[in-house]
């Protein structure tokens, strides 16, 4: 695809797509990277439709969409890629209906490929305790790292959200932090007492060590006095996991996944967990019910007397 993927498709297909992409940017607040991905997927679909002699989006029907998805399968696109591309076209179709360009949704009966969702890795509560206790809090680095781990797990933040926490965004007296998630959506995340204590200790005896003349108001700082990076946070977590003797693979969002799973195990409402995680769709949060079910099945197989035979 060229730099502008819409440059190669017929003009009749372009204007509705441009209107849709502008809506994604202005109304949904999506990043330029995400919008460019939508543009590429929609341009690919429009190119297929043009080859099949469809003149514009108004002429497209469900059979055409099915033909396009079948062509993706024949081209051996991964199921996840097929689903993503179809999702882009679905969103465009709904936009066309919303804007009165079409009276109906031509993707309504299109079926997406079935995806096998891999359950996220989580730490047990015992492993979490070992990880959180790993930083030595008699040093400024240890105070910072303990506060990072505690806040990460306590509030279920994304890594990017954790890096972006500002001093003025965190309220330790009332126990919450204000963060900006995907699409620049703002939300309030609660902070538990252990994390509050860890952050207070870091502010009292650790943060000033990292401050440099041009340091901003970011809560967690690198040795250079800048906001700590996502890469550095994962380096730290891997190091402390190794120190704690945790042999599970350390992947992005490990503490966030553990946060959600442990809340669910403790009886928290799924909708409340959805809100705390900042998920726009409850189906994204429901993956944690599968994690819990899988864990219970393992426990049953391990301990039930009729499972051991």
Secondary structure, DSSP 8 states (H G I E B T S, - for coil): --SSGGGGS-HHHHHHHHHHHHHHHHTS---HHHHHHHHHHHHHHHHHHHHTT--SGGG--HHHHHHHHHHHHHTT--HHHHHHHHHHHHHHHHHHHHTTS-SS-TTTT---------------HHHHHHHHH-S-TTSHHHHHHHHHHHHHHHHT--HHHHHT-BGGGEETTTTEEEEE-GGG-EEEEE--HHHHHHHHHHHHHTHHHH--TT--SBSSB-TTSSB--HHHHHHHHHHHHHHTT--S---TTHHHHHHHHHHHHTT--HHHHHHHHT-SSHHHHTHHHHHHHHHHHHHHHHH-TTT--
